[in-house]
Amino acid sequence: MNKFKINKITKMMFVVSAFMGLTMPAHADNYYDVEVYDETFADYKPNWAEGGKTHQVIFNGKIWTEAWDAAAGLCPGTEATAAIAGEVWVALRDATASELEGVTDVCSQSNGGNSGGGSEGGDLNNPYDLAEFSASGEYAVGDLVIHPDTGPFEAVEAIKPFTYAPGIAPWKEYQETPTWESVQQSHIDTGFQKGEMVLHDNIIWRAANWVEASVTPAEGTTWEATELSPTPQFSVYDSSVRYLEYSYVTLNGKSYYSQSEVENVSPLNAELKPWKHHLYWEEADTKNVVGTPKQDWPAQVYAPYVDATAQFLPPLAGTLHDVGVNYFTLAFVVADTRSSLGGCIAAWGDYSDYDLARGPGDLYPTIKQIRDNGGDVMLSFGGASGTPLAAVCTVDELSSLLDETVNNLNLKIIDFDIEGGAIADHVGGNGGNTGGGNTGGATAGLPSWVYSLDLTQAALWSDATDHYDSQDFVYTVENGEKVYYAANYWTAAAPADNFMLTPFTAGLPWIKIPAEMYPNEASRSSIAADEESEMQGVERRNAALVKLQAKWSGEGKNIKTAFTLPVLPSGLTSDGYYVINDAVTRGVKLDLVNLMTMDYGGEEVCPHSENKPLDGIQAQCGIDAVTNVHSQLSEIYQSAGVDKSDAAIWAMLGTTPMIGVNDVEPEVFYKNDGKVTAEFFKEKGLGFISNWSVARDVPGEAGQVSPNHSGLAQGDGDDQLQDYDFARIFSEIFK
């Protein structure tokens, strides 16, 4: 699902801006003169899109410029500052001594808007005055410390000096870093994901957030310099040596570097985790701040998505409540950026300041208001960007973290939005730990019926066959690998004789199916990984849920679990199928499978709906997707020996369209699409309906893709919108 911090929309807006010749300011002529930040000034706005100037302000020892509109009192440095990630302020450089002369920072509303989690008094990075970790210290079970790089931790084992620092693996396997120049072109379309490293000007740089490929690594950009050596000198590991941070050793044919000062810990034992990230549940009194839901999560519900880390929250407990919306899906919780050092640390939107115990801005008091109104919230883990927790946490860590979160936020249901690289992060998959976007895009040029083929049922092509009919599909074995083909029309010819090396071109009998559509050989088989050492993110998440659900059952708790997945009109992708199949086979109790009925790809997959507000095109593509997933779920549960009726499977299905103009711009979800979808919901008895997102359920500039409006002009016409029209349409289902 999209996410404002670095979502598909935001990325595309910057790509479009670059295409149109719009760039972020880079020269002195683009800026006003340096001035002292004024918290009462309400007109800090970026004018670079119109070719104008942006401000340069002094605050907290740095020179800042606005990347988005900055409300009065929203002071620089109260949020992450990577401009490309959609934040309000970006740091240009350190202020000089002469610039700082006589300057006094004034910021009485540092948590203005929805800009940061709150705590009363104390250092923002150590609000409850924990003892600072010392590498030379010895710690007993239960000791609490804070580390400047990774935050607060609790010792879960006795820890000796110079062994394990909190949240930091003492050793990390060394891999040669590619030069920025050598990989820039391969990242033109995708950019560099947070955490990726490159070598430039003899410095190893780490992407502090998503970075456009055109941005050269340098100080003052979204790249940050590391202390890693570009030309390391390795020595053989010696257990008697105390190694300083960034020491380089070899052991058993592998190379490693130290991430902290360490002795008596072999690189082979670097994965041990005697520290547990400490969340300020008790200190922040979280359970009372968020309140308690007055009833269980409904069997059927409308719960639109809310970007919880956006600058300002929509009026969830006010206007939306008056419209009839009482349930919301809060997005997204992912791994904190500090987890890259080896810890299991969660945060809202991967902001270190937005920890789970305190939340961003006014979110947690707002949750209490929603619950006082008789509603509730579902918390969603994952999303299109950031690193999923399952990619950095062990099974035990993830199970414990989820349990803590459910208990302290008084949750009745949790959701896992699994897409981008995360959906393919499984045994036999080709995914990674970073977000991407909806993986339900199509390959251009293929007939739409190709996408509905179940290639796992393909038979080996045989020249003994008399003929093949249109839409028959087969595979051949070429160079030891399966290659799949579909017959575009009746043919007696072998695919090997006249197949295409590129996607379908009219006039030839066989279509060579692109490799990205091939089924995972393990996707419909039994679990491929039983030992945690063999698991990837998908398997770890499912194993953690099995363990946690058994615990909840023993405690008499009925906490619901939802998966949100990308989809095509033909159903789940092969990776999506694997996610559900692995979960069901392991014994995860799934209460909801929510489908992202959006961003399908080319017109051959879902016809373009732009300027066709009454045709119900987007609604029909979503209906086809949900209907086909119903069949896939029936197959999965039947194969697992689980008896589920058709009605029970309909009841566990949900649909979440992207209202208004989609990321794939010819796809537009109009009000009539909402009405058709609502009727389908009632007809089939679905369990869940949502939309991305509440903030987009308002009119805006027609045709524009934005995280803050629908891209539909204001008005009552079929192709127009008034505030929260979609909320009214979907809420009507339950009246």
BAVEXMI-824006 format. One record per residue (C-alpha): residue in one letter; x, y, z. Coordinates in steps of 0.25 Angstrom, whole numbers, padded with zeros to 4 digits, always signed. Layout:
BEGIN
AXYZ ...
END
This chain:
BEGIN
M+0000+0000+0000 N+0005+0014-0003 K+0011+0022+0008 F+0014+0037+0008 K+0028+0037+0014 I+0034+0030+0002 N+0022+0024-0006 K+0020+0021-0020 I+0012+0034-0022 T+0023+0042-0016 K+0034+0035-0024 M+0026+0037-0037 M+0023+0052-0034 F+0038+0054-0033 V+0041+0046-0046 V+0030+0054-0053 S+0036+0067-0048 A+0050+0062-0053 F+0044+0059-0066 M+0037+0073-0067 G+0051+0079-0064 L+0047+0082-0050 T+0059+0080-0040 M+0061+0083-0025 P+0069+0096-0023 A+0084+0094-0024 H+0090+0107-0026 A+0091+0120-0018 D+0082+0127-0028 N+0070+0118-0024 Y+0071+0122-0009 Y+0067+0135-0001 D+0078+0140+0008 V+0081+0132+0021 E+0072+0137+0032 V+0068+0132+0046 Y+0057+0123+0047 D+0044+0129+0051 E+0034+0120+0058 T+0022+0130+0055 F+0025+0131+0040 A+0014+0123+0033 D+0019+0125+0019 Y+0031+0115+0018 K+0027+0109+0005 P+0036+0102-0006 N+0035+0110-0019 W+0045+0102-0027 A+0034+0096-0035 E+0031+0110-0041 G+0045+0113-0043 G+0045+0122-0030 K+0053+0123-0018 T+0053+0115-0005 H+0057+0120+0009 Q+0070+0117+0016 V+0068+0118+0032 I+0077+0116+0043 F+0073+0106+0054 N+0080+0096+0063 G+0093+0099+0057 K+0089+0096+0043 I+0084+0103+0030 W+0071+0098+0026 T+0062+0099+0014 E+0047+0095+0013 A+0044+0083+0004 W+0029+0084+0006 D+0019+0095+0012 A+0024+0097+0027 A+0013+0101+0037 A+0016+0112+0047 G+0023+0105+0059 L+0027+0093+0051 C+0042+0095+0054 P+0053+0089+0046 G+0059+0076+0051 T+0047+0071+0058 E+0045+0061+0046 A+0054+0053+0038 T+0060+0063+0028 A+0062+0055+0014 A+0055+0064+0004 I+0052+0053-0006 A+0045+0045+0005 G+0034+0056+0006 E+0038+0063+0019 V+0036+0077+0022 W+0050+0082+0024 V+0064+0077+0019 A+0077+0081+0025 L+0087+0088+0015 R+0099+0089+0023 D+0105+0093+0037 A+0104+0107+0040 T+0117+0115+0041 A+0122+0121+0053 S+0119+0135+0048 E+0105+0131+0044 L+0102+0126+0058 E+0107+0138+0065 G+0096+0144+0074 V+0086+0134+0069 T+0076+0128+0079 D+0067+0116+0075 V+0052+0118+0078 C+0043+0107+0076 S+0031+0106+0086 Q+0023+0097+0078 S+0033+0086+0073 N+0023+0076+0072 G+0014+0084+0064 G+0004+0077+0054 N+0007+0062+0054 S+0022+0064+0054 G+0027+0055+0065 G+0024+0046+0077 G+0022+0053+0090 S+0029+0051+0104 E+0029+0061+0115 G+0042+0068+0117 G+0056+0062+0116 D+0065+0060+0104 L+0057+0056+0091 N+0067+0044+0090 N+0067+0040+0104 P+0054+0045+0110 Y+0054+0036+0122 D+0068+0038+0126 L+0073+0024+0124 A+0088+0021+0127 E+0097+0022+0115 F+0102+0009+0110 S+0117+0007+0112 A+0125-0004+0104 S+0134-0006+0116 G+0122-0009+0125 E+0116-0022+0130 Y+0101-0024+0130 A+0091-0033+0137 V+0078-0038+0133 G+0068-0026+0133 D+0078-0015+0133 L+0073-0003+0124 V+0082+0005+0116 I+0082+0015+0104 H+0091+0014+0092 P+0093+0027+0084 D+0092+0020+0071 T+0081+0010+0074 G+0073+0015+0086 P+0068+0008+0099 F+0070-0006+0101 E+0068-0017+0112 A+0078-0028+0115 V+0072-0041+0114 E+0084-0049+0117 A+0097-0046+0126 I+0106-0038+0117 K+0121-0036+0118 P+0130-0024+0114 F+0133-0022+0100 T+0124-0033+0095 Y+0110-0029+0090 A+0106-0014+0089 P+0091-0012+0089 G+0084-0014+0075 I+0098-0015+0068 A+0103-0028+0063 P+0118-0028+0067 W+0122-0034+0053 K+0116-0032+0039 E+0120-0040+0027 Y+0128-0031+0018 Q+0124-0029+0003 E+0131-0020-0007 T+0124-0007-0009 P+0121-0004-0023 T+0124+0010-0029 W+0113+0020-0030 E+0117+0022-0045 S+0116+0007-0048 V+0102+0005-0042 Q+0095+0019-0045 Q+0089+0015-0058 S+0083+0002-0053 H+0076+0010-0042 I+0070+0021-0051 D+0056+0015-0051 T+0056+0011-0036 G+0066+0020-0029 F+0074+0015-0017 Q+0067+0009-0006 K+0070+0014+0009 G+0082+0006+0014 E+0088+0003+0000 M+0103+0007+0000 V+0112+0012-0011 L+0127+0016-0013 H+0129+0030-0018 D+0141+0040-0016 N+0148+0029-0008 I+0137+0030+0002 I+0126+0019+0005 W+0113+0026+0005 R+0100+0020+0011 A+0086+0025+0006 A+0079+0031+0018 N+0066+0030+0011 W+0061+0027-0003 V+0070+0035-0013 E+0069+0038-0027 A+0079+0032-0036 S+0084+0045-0041 V+0088+0050-0027 T+0103+0050-0026 P+0107+0045-0012 A+0112+0057-0004 E+0110+0065+0009 G+0097+0072+0010 T+0090+0061+0001 T+0081+0049+0005 W+0094+0041+0005 E+0102+0040+0018 A+0117+0037+0019 T+0121+0024+0026 E+0134+0021+0033 L+0136+0008+0025 S+0149+0007+0018 P+0149+0007+0003 T+0162-0001+0004 P+0161-0010+0016 Q+0173-0018+0021 F+0169-0031+0026 S+0176-0040+0037 V+0172-0054+0042 Y+0162-0054+0053 D+0169-0055+0067 S+0161-0058+0079 S+0171-0052+0088 V+0170-0038+0082 R+0161-0027+0085 Y+0156-0021+0072 L+0153-0006+0070 E+0141-0002+0062 Y+0143-0004+0047 S+0153-0015+0048 Y+0154-0025+0037 V+0157-0040+0039 T+0156-0053+0032 L+0150-0066+0037 N+0147-0079+0031 G+0149-0073+0017 K+0139-0061+0019 S+0142-0047+0022 Y+0136-0038+0033 Y+0137-0024+0039 S+0134-0020+0053 Q+0122-0011+0056 S+0126-0008+0071 E+0138-0010+0080 V+0139-0025+0082 E+0147-0036+0088 N+0144-0051+0091 V+0132-0051+0081 S+0135-0059+0068 P+0128-0054+0055 L+0122-0068+0056 N+0114-0064+0068 A+0111-0050+0063 E+0096-0053+0062 L+0093-0055+0077 K+0084-0044+0082 P+0085-0043+0098 W+0079-0029+0097 K+0064-0026+0094 H+0059-0013+0089 H+0052-0005+0101 L+0039+0002+0098 Y+0034+0012+0107 W+0020+0006+0109 E+0020+0008+0124 E+0028+0021+0124 A+0018+0027+0114 D+0006+0021+0120 T+0002+0016+0106 K-0010+0007+0110 N-0017+0018+0116 V-0014+0029+0106 V-0020+0020+0094 G-0032+0016+0102 T-0039+0003+0101 P-0049-0002+0090 K-0063-0003+0095 Q-0066-0016+0086 D-0059-0026+0077 W-0055-0023+0063 P-0067-0025+0054 A-0069-0037+0045 Q-0072-0027+0034 V-0066-0013+0034 Y-0061-0001+0026 A-0048+0004+0031 P-0040+0013+0022 Y-0025+0014+0022 V-0019+0026+0029 D-0004+0030+0027 A-0001+0032+0042 T+0012+0039+0039 A+0007+0050+0030 Q+0009+0064+0035 F-0005+0065+0039 L-0016+0055+0043 P-0030+0056+0036 P-0041+0059+0046 L-0043+0044+0049 A-0051+0046+0062 G-0058+0059+0057 T-0063+0060+0043 L-0061+0046+0039 H-0069+0041+0051 D-0080+0050+0047 V-0080+0044+0033 G-0081+0031+0039 V-0067+0025+0039 N-0063+0019+0053 Y-0052+0009+0049 F-0039+0012+0043 T-0026+0005+0038 L-0014+0012+0043 A-0001+0011+0034 F+0010+0007+0035 V+0019+0001+0045 V+0033-0004+0039 A+0047-0006+0044 D+0053+0006+0050 T+0065+0010+0041 R+0074+0007+0053 S+0071-0008+0051 S+0081-0008+0040 L+0092-0010+0050 G+0086-0023+0055 G+0074-0020+0064 C+0059-0022+0064 I+0054-0008+0066 A+0040-0004+0061 A+0035+0010+0058 W+0024+0017+0051 G+0029+0020+0037 D+0043+0016+0041 Y+0045+0029+0048 S+0053+0027+0061 D+0045+0038+0068 Y+0032+0031+0065 D+0034+0019+0074 L+0022+0010+0076 A+0020+0014+0091 R+0018+0028+0088 G+0014+0029+0073 P+0014+0041+0064 G+0008+0055+0068 D-0006+0054+0073 L-0009+0040+0068 Y-0010+0033+0081 P-0020+0043+0088 T-0028+0042+0075 I-0029+0027+0076 K-0035+0029+0089 Q-0045+0039+0084 I-0049+0029+0073 R-0051+0018+0083 D-0059+0027+0092 N-0068+0029+0080 G-0070+0014+0079 G-0060+0011+0068 D-0046+0005+0067 V-0033+0004+0059 M-0026-0007+0052 L-0010-0005+0052 S-0003-0009+0039 F+0011-0014+0039 G+0019-0013+0025 G+0015-0005+0013 A+0021-0001+0000 S+0034+0005+0006 G+0043+0003+0018 T+0048-0010+0023 P+0038-0020+0028 L+0041-0025+0043 A+0041-0039+0038 A+0053-0036+0030 V+0061-0032+0042 C+0055-0039+0054 T+0056-0054+0058 V+0044-0062+0060 D+0044-0060+0075 E+0047-0045+0074 L+0036-0043+0065 S+0026-0051+0073 S+0030-0043+0085 L+0029-0030+0079 L+0015-0032+0073 D+0010-0037+0086 E+0015-0025+0093 T+0009-0016+0083 V-0005-0023+0083 N-0005-0023+0099 N-0001-0008+0100 L-0009-0002+0089 N-0021-0010+0093 L-0022-0016+0079 K-0033-0026+0074 I-0027-0028+0060 I-0013-0026+0053 D-0011-0025+0038 F+0002-0029+0030 D+0003-0021+0017 I+0012-0030+0009 E+0017-0024-0004 G+0029-0020-0012 G+0041-0027-0009 A+0035-0033+0004 I+0025-0041-0004 A+0036-0049-0011 D+0045-0050+0002 H+0043-0065+0003 V+0050-0078+0001 G+0051-0079-0014 G+0047-0064-0017 N+0055-0053-0022 G+0051-0042-0012 G+0059-0034-0003 N+0057-0026+0010 T+0053-0013+0004 G+0039-0008-0001 G+0036-0005-0015 G+0022-0004-0020 N+0010-0012-0024 T+0016-0024-0031 G+0003-0026-0038 G+0008-0019-0051 A+0006-0025-0065 T+0016-0028-0076 A+0013-0019-0087 G+0008-0026-0100 L+0002-0038-0095 P-0013-0042-0097 S-0021-0041-0084 W-0024-0056-0083 V-0010-0059-0082 Y-0010-0054-0067 S-0021-0063-0063 L-0013-0076-0067 D-0009-0085-0056 L+0005-0089-0061 T+0007-0099-0050 Q-0003-0108-0058 A+0005-0107-0071 A+0008-0120-0078 L+0021-0123-0085 W+0020-0119-0100 S+0019-0132-0109 D+0020-0133-0124 A+0011-0145-0122 T+0000-0136-0119 D-0009-0134-0131 H-0011-0119-0129 Y-0013-0109-0118 D-0025-0100-0117 S-0025-0085-0114 Q-0021-0082-0100 D-0014-0095-0097 F-0001-0094-0090 V+0011-0103-0089 Y+0026-0103-0085 T+0038-0108-0092 V+0052-0110-0086 E+0063-0102-0091 N+0077-0102-0086 G+0072-0110-0074 E+0061-0099-0070 K+0046-0099-0072 V+0041-0089-0083 Y+0026-0086-0083 Y+0017-0083-0096 A+0003-0081-0099 A-0004-0083-0112 N-0010-0070-0117 Y-0018-0078-0127 W-0020-0093-0132 T-0007-0098-0136 A+0000-0112-0139 A+0014-0105-0139 A+0024-0107-0128 P+0027-0095-0119 A+0042-0098-0121 D+0040-0096-0136 N+0033-0082-0136 F+0033-0076-0123 M+0036-0061-0120 L+0048-0056-0113 T+0040-0044-0109 P+0026-0043-0103 F+0014-0046-0113 T+0014-0040-0127 A+0002-0043-0135 G+0003-0054-0146 L+0010-0065-0139 P+0004-0077-0132 W+0012-0077-0119 I+0014-0066-0109 K+0026-0068-0100 I+0022-0064-0086 P+0032-0055-0079 A+0040-0061-0068 E+0035-0051-0057 M+0021-0058-0059 Y+0027-0072-0057 P+0022-0080-0044 N+0031-0082-0033 E+0033-0097-0032 A+0032-0097-0017 S+0020-0087-0017 R+0009-0098-0017 S+0017-0109-0009 S+0019-0112+0005 I+0028-0102+0014 A+0042-0101+0009 A+0048-0096+0022 D+0045-0102+0035 E+0058-0097+0042 E+0059-0082+0045 S+0073-0082+0038 E+0066-0086+0025 M+0055-0076+0026 Q+0053-0063+0019 G+0044-0052+0023 V+0031-0058+0019 E+0034-0071+0026 R+0039-0064+0039 R+0026-0055+0039 N+0017-0067+0038 A+0025-0075+0048 A+0024-0064+0058 L+0009-0063+0056 V+0007-0078+0059 K+0015-0076+0072 L+0008-0064+0076 Q-0006-0069+0072 A-0004-0081+0081 K+0000-0072+0093 W-0012-0063+0091 S-0021-0076+0090 G-0016-0081+0103 E-0019-0067+0109 G-0033-0067+0104 K-0030-0055+0095 N-0037-0054+0081 I-0028-0045+0073 K-0031-0045+0058 T-0020-0045+0048 A-0021-0039+0034 F-0012-0040+0022 T-0012-0029+0011 L-0006-0033-0003 P-0005-0028-0017 V-0014-0034-0027 L-0017-0035-0042 P-0031-0037-0048 S-0027-0051-0050 G-0024-0053-0035 L-0012-0053-0026 T+0002-0053-0032 S+0010-0066-0030 D+0018-0059-0019 G+0004-0055-0012 Y+0000-0069-0014 Y+0012-0074-0007 V+0010-0064+0005 I-0004-0070+0008 N-0001-0084+0005 D+0011-0084+0014 A+0003-0077+0025 V-0009-0087+0024 T+0001-0099+0023 R+0008-0095+0036 G-0005-0093+0043 V-0007-0078+0043 K-0021-0074+0046 L-0025-0063+0036 D-0037-0055+0038 L-0036-0046+0027 V-0029-0046+0013 N-0030-0031+0008 L-0027-0029-0006 M-0020-0016-0012 T-0030-0015-0024 M-0022-0004-0030 D-0010-0001-0039 Y-0011-0013-0048 G-0002-0009-0060 G-0005-0008-0075 E-0018-0007-0082 E-0018-0022-0085 V-0019-0025-0071 C-0030-0015-0067 P-0035-0005-0077 H-0032+0009-0075 S-0043+0016-0068 E-0039+0031-0069 N-0051+0040-0074 K-0061+0028-0073 P-0067+0031-0059 L-0080+0023-0061 D-0074+0010-0068 G-0070+0004-0054 I-0057-0001-0060 Q-0048-0001-0048 A-0059-0007-0040 Q-0060-0019-0049 C-0045-0021-0049 G-0046-0021-0034 I-0058-0031-0034 D-0051-0040-0044 A-0039-0040-0034 V-0047-0043-0022 T-0054-0054-0029 N-0042-0061-0034 V-0035-0060-0020 H-0047-0067-0015 S-0044-0079-0024 Q-0030-0078-0020 L-0033-0078-0005 S-0042-0090-0007 E-0031-0097-0013 I-0021-0094-0003 Y-0030-0098+0009 Q-0035-0111+0002 S-0020-0115+0000 A-0017-0112+0014 G-0029-0121+0019 V-0036-0109+0025 D-0051-0109+0023 K-0056-0095+0019 S-0070-0092+0012 D-0071-0082+0000 A-0078-0073+0010 A-0067-0074+0020 I-0057-0070+0009 W-0065-0058+0004 A-0066-0054+0018 M-0051-0054+0020 L-0048-0045+0007 G-0046-0030+0007 T-0044-0020-0004 T-0036-0007-0004 P-0036+0002-0016 M-0028+0014-0018 I-0039+0025-0019 G-0038+0035-0030 V-0026+0036-0039 N-0017+0023-0037 D-0002+0023-0038 V-0004+0017-0052 E-0011+0029-0057 P-0020+0024-0067 E-0026+0016-0056 V-0037+0025-0049 F-0046+0020-0038 Y-0059+0028-0039 K-0071+0030-0029 N-0079+0020-0038 D-0067+0010-0036 G-0069+0012-0021 K-0084+0009-0022 V-0082-0003-0031 T-0072-0009-0021 A-0081-0006-0010 E-0092-0014-0016 F-0082-0026-0019 F-0078-0025-0004 K-0093-0027+0000 E-0096-0037-0010 K-0084-0047-0006 G-0084-0044+0009 L-0069-0039+0009 G-0063-0036+0022 F-0055-0023+0019 I-0055-0011+0011 S-0045+0000+0011 N-0038+0011+0002 W-0025+0017+0001 S-0026+0027+0007 V-0034+0036+0016 A-0025+0048+0013 R-0028+0045-0002 D-0044+0046+0000 V-0044+0060-0004 P-0045+0068-0017 G-0032+0074-0023 E-0026+0078-0036 A-0032+0069-0047 G-0023+0058-0052 Q-0012+0060-0042 V-0006+0048-0034 S-0005+0053-0020 P-0004+0047-0005 N-0013+0059-0001 H-0025+0058-0010 S-0032+0049-0020 G-0028+0056-0033 L-0043+0058-0036 A-0048+0073-0037 Q-0058+0078-0027 G-0072+0077-0030 D-0084+0068-0031 G-0082+0062-0045 D-0079+0048-0048 D-0064+0051-0050 Q-0064+0060-0038 L-0063+0059-0023 Q-0067+0066-0010 D-0060+0064+0003 Y-0061+0050+0008 D-0071+0045-0003 F-0065+0031-0003 A-0066+0030+0012 R-0081+0033+0010 I-0082+0023-0001 F-0075+0011+0007 S-0082+0015+0020 E-0095+0014+0014 I-0093-0001+0013 F-0095-0003+0028 K-0107+0006+0030 
END
